[in-house]
Amino acid sequence: MLHPAPVPDTWATPDLLLRPLTTQDVESDYEAVMSSVSSLRNWEGTDWPRTDFTLEENLADLERHEREHLAGDAFTYTVTDPSGDLTLGCVYIRPLRRDGPDAPPDVPGVWFWARDDHPDIEPRLLTAIREWLAAEWSFPTALFATNENLARQVVLLTLEGFALQHAVTKEHVRGRLLFYG
């Protein structure tokens, strides 16, 4: 279990709402994913989501995220506008496990993405995540993860004062995974 204490449910700012991603979000999440194919492929370092990615496949992904969340193994939050009507991205909080000498330590990793048509959300989302982690999560430390191919996140994390902690190359991933603390 990643987080033994009660897991925070939601976090709201004047322009963002973070809450657990559920299967009820399938259509709005799918629309956000498909509006951001290019960035998500760079972020993932894979060909996901494929051009022919279906709503049913997205539902299967959301079912998996919901199961992980309920089990306390990993936590996925949808990011919406304050009304909850528009999905703007996602936040993932999951354990990092060592799988080589260059792997990051066993601490929580934080991944996040924002829709391509709302890139202005990303700096505000990063601020919201940092405030939320400090206020409601009991992690002594966490690493923010991205892919070197997603230049806008690399620049954002650097501008926000994060320092590169680890760079990991995985066989199935295009580009190195970068971890900032």
C-alpha positions in Angstrom: 0.0 0.0 0.0 1.4 3.4 -1.0 -0.3 5.6 1.5 -1.4 4.0 4.8 -3.2 7.1 6.1 -6.6 8.3 4.8 -6.1 9.3 1.2 -7.1 12.8 0.4 -10.2 13.0 -1.7 -10.2 16.3 -3.5 -8.3 19.5 -3.9 -9.8 22.6 -5.2 -8.3 25.9 -6.3 -10.1 28.9 -7.9 -9.7 27.4 -11.4 -9.0 23.6 -10.9 -10.6 20.7 -9.2 -8.7 17.4 -8.5 -10.8 14.4 -7.5 -10.4 10.6 -7.9 -10.8 9.4 -11.5 -13.7 6.9 -11.8 -15.4 5.0 -14.6 -18.1 7.7 -14.6 -15.5 10.0 -16.2 -15.0 7.8 -19.2 -16.4 10.1 -21.8 -14.9 13.4 -20.6 -11.5 11.7 -19.9 -11.6 10.1 -23.4 -12.2 13.4 -25.0 -9.3 15.0 -23.1 -7.0 12.1 -24.0 -7.9 12.2 -27.7 -7.4 16.0 -27.7 -3.8 15.5 -26.5 -2.5 12.5 -28.4 0.8 14.1 -29.4 1.7 15.3 -26.0 0.6 12.1 -24.3 2.7 10.1 -26.6 5.7 12.2 -25.7 4.8 12.0 -22.0 4.4 8.3 -22.1 7.3 7.7 -24.5 5.2 5.2 -26.3 2.5 5.1 -29.0 -0.3 5.4 -26.4 -2.9 6.6 -27.1 -3.1 5.0 -30.6 -5.0 7.0 -33.2 -7.7 4.3 -33.1 -7.8 4.2 -29.3 -11.4 3.5 -28.3 -13.8 4.6 -25.6 -14.0 0.9 -24.5 -10.2 0.8 -24.1 -10.3 4.0 -22.1 -13.0 2.5 -19.9 -10.7 -0.5 -19.2 -7.9 2.0 -18.3 -10.2 3.8 -15.9 -11.4 0.6 -14.3 -7.7 -0.3 -13.6 -7.0 3.1 -12.2 -10.1 3.0 -10.0 -9.1 -0.5 -8.7 -5.6 0.7 -7.9 -7.0 3.7 -6.1 -9.4 1.7 -4.0 -6.7 -0.8 -3.1 -4.3 2.0 -2.1 -1.7 0.9 -4.6 -1.7 4.1 -6.8 -3.9 7.1 -7.0 -5.2 8.7 -10.1 -7.0 12.1 -10.0 -8.9 13.7 -12.8 -8.3 17.4 -13.2 -11.3 19.5 -14.2 -12.5 23.1 -14.3 -14.2 24.1 -11.0 -17.7 23.1 -12.3 -16.4 19.6 -13.1 -17.7 19.9 -16.7 -14.4 20.0 -18.6 -11.6 17.5 -18.0 -8.3 19.3 -18.2 -5.9 16.5 -17.4 -4.8 13.9 -14.8 -2.5 13.5 -11.9 -1.0 10.1 -10.9 0.6 9.4 -7.6 2.3 6.0 -7.6 5.2 4.2 -6.0 8.6 4.3 -7.7 10.4 1.0 -7.4 14.0 0.4 -7.9 14.8 -1.7 -11.0 18.4 -0.8 -11.6 21.3 1.1 -10.2 20.1 4.4 -11.8 16.4 4.0 -10.7 15.0 6.6 -8.4 14.6 5.6 -4.7 11.5 4.0 -3.3 9.4 7.2 -2.9 6.1 8.3 -4.4 6.3 9.5 -8.0 4.0 12.2 -9.3 3.1 12.4 -13.0 0.7 14.9 -14.5 -0.6 16.1 -17.8 -2.8 18.8 -19.1 -4.7 19.0 -22.4 -2.9 20.3 -25.4 -5.6 22.9 -26.0 -5.2 24.2 -22.4 -1.4 24.3 -21.9 -1.8 27.4 -19.6 -3.2 25.0 -17.0 0.0 23.1 -16.5 1.9 25.7 -14.3 -1.3 26.2 -12.2 -1.7 22.5 -11.9 1.9 22.0 -10.8 1.3 24.7 -8.1 -1.9 23.0 -7.0 -0.2 19.6 -6.8 2.7 20.9 -4.7 0.3 22.7 -2.3 -1.8 19.6 -2.0 1.1 17.3 -1.3 2.4 19.7 1.4 -1.0 20.2 3.0 -2.7 16.8 2.9 -0.4 14.0 2.0 2.1 12.5 4.5 5.0 11.9 2.1 8.3 13.2 3.4 9.4 13.6 -0.2 8.1 12.8 -3.7 9.6 13.0 -7.2 7.9 14.5 -10.2 8.3 12.4 -13.3 8.2 13.3 -17.0 9.8 12.2 -20.3 12.6 14.2 -21.8 10.5 14.4 -25.0 7.8 16.5 -23.3 9.8 19.7 -23.5 7.1 21.9 -22.0 7.1 19.9 -18.7 10.9 19.7 -18.6 11.0 23.5 -18.9 8.2 24.0 -16.4 9.8 21.8 -13.8 13.1 23.5 -14.3 11.6 27.0 -14.1 9.8 26.1 -10.9 13.1 25.2 -9.2 13.0 21.5 -9.5 16.4 19.8 -10.0 16.9 16.7 -12.0 17.4 13.8 -9.6 17.4 10.7 -11.9 17.3 9.9 -15.5 16.2 6.3 -16.4 16.2 4.6 -19.8 13.7 1.8 -20.3 13.6 -0.5 -23.3 10.0 0.0 -24.2 10.0 3.8 -23.7 11.2 6.4 -26.2 13.2 9.0 -24.4 14.5 8.9 -20.9 12.3 9.1 -17.9 13.3 12.1 -15.8 12.6 12.5 -12.1 12.8 15.9 -10.5 12.8 16.7 -6.8 
